[in-house]
Amino acid sequence: TLYSRFIKAVVSTQSTGKTTCEETMEKGGISEAFAKHVSHAIHSLTIEDIRMYFNKKAGENNNIPVVNPRLRDQPRVIDNAPMMGYDKEFHTDGMKHFDVIMKGVNMDGWRLNSFELLERLSHVFHMSEIWVEAGKKYKKVAKRLDRDSELCACVRDIDNNGLAKYLQLTAFQIRYPGITSGNTTITDSYLGGFLDYHISYGLEERPRNIVDALMNFDFSGSDEELIRDVIENLVDDAGYEEEHDAEEEMAHSREHWEWCVGMLKGLLTPELIYDTAVFMHCQMNLE
């Protein structure tokens, strides 16, 4: 099991001295897709979400990096999950999220502004599914894993384990949907600034050469300075949809939704849940 592998990692570390972070994370049950998994799981977290699903003691300086919800502002990735200001008069998580989405539905540059309303709703509910499961695993991990361990030190090293790069990529894909698609109809328009499209981003498996390009990419610079380089060097053929037929969607809505459900459930892997739980435990600052 993942936990037995973790125990073996602790024993191995004690008996053989320091190991490389890659070896430490592998022995600790962390998957090779750690950076991709965790960047997806945490990119839209808020303080309220962290308190609800992971730990009630999380504060403003929680140390959980997320994509800046203000999509026109810098930096693209902020160091701490922000306070969203959910309406405390609502009692359910779903209604709190729905309220925030509806209040910002026409605000330029706010969260998933390039996505249609149904996509925004399905996104937050999908993320909640991840947080529920990762939160359960987090509570188990917190009882077994020392935050001062070598494994935690490696998990926290986001500049070298790839997580910082994936968060930057996620930010670009949300700000400029289709920027890595290789579709010049879309990407050429971004050379002139923001342009909203009906489009989605996902967790497609990327070829090794694309992952290497991402790990070597220098994200230090403004959007305007980096857009061309992202378009030219980080093409992953991510799916895109410039136009959609509303009547066609309605006629096949059930089939389309069943396909979506299958895709969403497919993302909830034990590896993603465990990677996220360990990161949240190792990284999060408490009050």
C-alpha positions in Angstrom: 0.0 0.0 0.0 1.0 3.7 -0.2 1.4 3.8 3.6 3.6 0.7 3.7 5.8 2.2 1.0 6.0 5.4 3.1 7.2 3.4 6.2 9.8 1.7 4.0 11.0 5.1 2.8 11.5 6.3 6.4 13.5 3.2 7.3 15.5 3.5 4.1 16.3 7.1 4.8 17.4 6.4 8.3 19.6 3.5 7.3 21.2 4.8 4.2 21.5 8.5 4.8 20.4 11.2 2.4 18.9 10.2 -0.9 17.9 12.3 -3.9 14.4 13.9 -3.7 13.4 11.8 -6.7 14.2 8.6 -4.9 12.8 9.8 -1.6 9.4 10.8 -3.2 9.2 7.5 -5.1 9.9 5.4 -2.0 7.4 7.6 -0.1 4.6 6.6 -2.4 4.6 9.8 -4.4 3.7 9.3 -8.0 5.8 10.4 -11.0 2.9 12.7 -11.9 3.1 14.6 -8.6 3.5 18.1 -10.1 0.7 17.6 -12.6 -1.6 16.0 -10.0 -1.1 18.6 -7.2 -1.2 21.6 -9.5 -4.6 20.5 -10.7 -5.9 19.8 -7.2 -4.8 23.0 -5.5 -4.9 25.6 -8.3 -8.3 27.2 -7.2 -8.3 26.6 -3.5 -9.4 29.3 -1.1 -8.8 29.6 2.6 -12.4 28.7 3.2 -12.0 25.5 1.1 -8.8 24.5 3.0 -10.5 25.0 6.3 -13.6 23.0 5.2 -11.8 20.1 3.6 -8.3 19.9 5.1 -7.6 21.8 8.3 -9.7 24.4 10.2 -6.6 26.0 11.5 -5.4 27.3 8.1 -4.7 31.0 8.1 -4.1 33.8 5.7 -0.4 32.9 5.4 -1.3 29.3 4.6 1.6 28.7 2.1 -0.6 27.0 -0.5 0.2 28.5 -3.9 -2.7 28.9 -6.2 -3.5 30.5 -9.6 -4.4 34.2 -9.0 -8.2 34.5 -9.3 -7.8 37.9 -10.8 -6.7 36.8 -14.2 -5.6 40.2 -15.5 -3.3 40.8 -12.5 0.2 39.8 -11.7 1.6 37.6 -10.3 0.0 34.7 -12.2 0.5 32.4 -9.2 0.1 33.8 -5.6 1.8 32.3 -2.6 -1.2 31.8 -0.4 -4.7 30.7 -1.1 -6.9 33.8 -0.7 -10.0 34.5 1.4 -13.0 34.4 -1.0 -15.6 35.8 1.4 -18.3 33.1 1.1 -21.7 34.2 2.4 -21.8 32.7 5.9 -25.6 32.7 5.8 -25.5 29.8 3.4 -25.0 26.5 5.1 -23.9 24.2 2.2 -20.6 24.2 0.4 -22.4 24.0 -3.0 -24.5 27.1 -2.4 -21.5 29.1 -1.2 -19.6 28.3 -4.3 -22.6 29.0 -6.5 -23.1 32.4 -4.9 -19.5 33.4 -5.6 -19.7 32.3 -9.2 -22.9 34.1 -9.8 -21.7 37.3 -8.2 -18.6 37.3 -10.5 -20.2 36.0 -13.6 -19.8 39.2 -15.6 -16.7 40.6 -13.9 -13.9 41.0 -16.4 -10.8 39.0 -15.5 -12.4 37.1 -12.6 -11.6 33.4 -12.2 -12.8 31.3 -15.2 -14.1 34.2 -17.1 -13.4 32.5 -20.5 -15.6 29.6 -19.5 -19.4 29.3 -19.8 -21.5 29.3 -16.7 -22.2 25.5 -16.7 -18.4 24.9 -17.1 -17.7 27.1 -14.1 -20.2 25.3 -12.0 -19.0 21.8 -13.1 -15.4 22.9 -12.4 -16.0 23.9 -8.8 -18.1 20.8 -8.1 -15.4 18.6 -9.7 -12.8 20.3 -7.6 -14.9 19.8 -4.5 -14.9 16.1 -5.2 -11.1 16.1 -5.3 -10.9 18.1 -2.0 -13.3 15.8 -0.2 -11.2 12.7 -1.0 -7.9 14.4 -0.6 -9.1 15.8 2.8 -9.9 12.3 4.1 -6.4 11.1 3.0 -4.8 14.2 4.5 -6.1 13.4 8.0 -4.5 10.0 7.8 -1.2 11.2 6.4 -1.0 13.9 9.1 -1.0 11.2 11.8 1.9 9.3 10.2 4.1 11.7 8.4 6.6 14.0 10.2 6.5 17.5 8.6 10.3 17.7 9.3 10.9 14.5 7.3 13.1 14.4 4.2 10.0 13.4 2.2 8.2 16.6 3.3 11.3 18.7 2.4 11.3 17.2 -1.1 7.6 17.8 -1.5 7.9 21.4 -0.4 10.7 22.0 -2.9 8.2 23.1 -5.6 10.9 24.9 -7.7 12.7 21.7 -8.3 9.9 19.0 -8.2 8.0 20.7 -11.0 5.0 21.9 -9.2 5.8 25.6 -9.6 6.1 25.1 -13.4 2.8 23.3 -13.6 1.0 26.0 -11.7 2.4 28.6 -14.1 1.3 26.5 -17.0 -2.2 26.2 -15.5 -2.4 29.9 -15.0 -1.6 30.5 -18.7 -4.1 27.9 -19.8 -6.8 29.5 -17.8 -5.9 33.1 -18.7 -5.5 32.2 -22.4 -7.6 29.1 -23.2 -6.1 27.1 -26.0 -2.7 28.8 -25.8 -0.9 25.4 -25.9 -3.3 23.9 -28.4 -1.2 24.6 -31.5 -4.3 26.1 -33.1 -3.0 29.3 -34.8 -6.5 30.8 -35.1 -6.5 31.0 -31.3 -2.9 31.5 -30.5 -2.3 34.3 -33.0 -5.1 36.3 -31.4 -3.3 36.1 -28.0 -0.3 37.9 -29.4 -2.5 41.0 -29.2 -3.8 40.3 -25.6 -6.8 38.6 -24.0 -9.5 37.0 -26.0 -12.2 34.8 -24.6 -13.1 31.4 -26.1 -15.4 28.6 -25.2 -12.7 26.1 -24.4 -11.4 23.8 -21.6 -8.1 22.7 -20.2 -7.4 19.3 -18.7 -4.9 16.8 -17.5 -3.9 15.3 -20.9 -0.8 13.1 -20.9 2.0 15.2 -22.4 4.8 13.7 -24.4 8.2 13.5 -22.6 9.7 16.3 -24.8 6.8 18.6 -23.8 7.3 17.9 -20.1 11.1 18.5 -20.5 10.3 21.8 -22.3 8.0 22.8 -19.4 10.6 22.0 -16.7 13.2 24.1 -18.6 10.9 27.0 -19.3 11.6 30.3 -17.6 8.3 31.8 -16.4 10.0 35.0 -15.0 8.4 37.7 -17.0 5.0 39.3 -17.7 2.3 37.7 -19.7 3.1 40.0 -22.6 6.8 39.0 -22.5 6.1 35.2 -22.3 3.0 34.7 -24.5 4.9 34.0 -27.7 7.4 31.7 -26.0 4.5 29.7 -24.4 2.7 29.4 -27.8 5.9 28.2 -29.6 7.5 26.0 -27.0 4.8 24.5 -24.8 2.4 23.0 -27.5 0.7 20.0 -26.0 -2.3 19.8 -28.4 -4.7 20.4 -25.5 -8.3 20.1 -26.7 -10.1 23.2 -27.8 -13.5 24.1 -29.2 -13.8 27.5 -30.8 -17.5 27.2 -31.5 -20.2 24.8 -30.4 -23.7 24.0 -31.6 -26.2 24.6 -28.8 -28.9 22.6 -30.5 -26.5 19.7 -31.1 -25.5 19.8 -27.4 -29.1 19.7 -26.3 -29.9 16.8 -28.6 -27.1 14.8 -27.1 -26.8 16.3 -23.7 -27.2 13.0 -21.8 -24.5 11.2 -23.9 -22.2 14.2 -23.5 -22.7 14.4 -19.8 -22.0 10.7 -19.4 -18.8 11.2 -21.2 -17.9 14.1 -19.0 -18.7 12.2 -15.8 -16.4 9.4 -17.0 -13.6 11.9 -17.7 -14.0 13.6 -14.3 -14.2 10.3 -12.4 -11.1 9.2 -14.2 -9.1 12.1 -12.7 -9.9 11.0 -9.2 -7.1 8.4 -9.0 -5.6 7.2 -5.7 -2.3 8.6 -6.9 -3.7 12.1 -7.3 -5.5 12.0 -3.9 -2.4 10.8 -2.1 0.0 13.2 -3.8 -2.3 16.1 -2.9 -2.8 14.9 0.7 0.9 14.7 1.3 1.6 18.1 -0.2 -1.1 19.8 1.8 0.2 18.2 5.0 3.9 19.1 4.3 3.3 22.6 2.9 0.4 24.1 4.8 1.0 26.7 7.5 -1.4 26.7 10.4 -2.4 29.6 12.6 
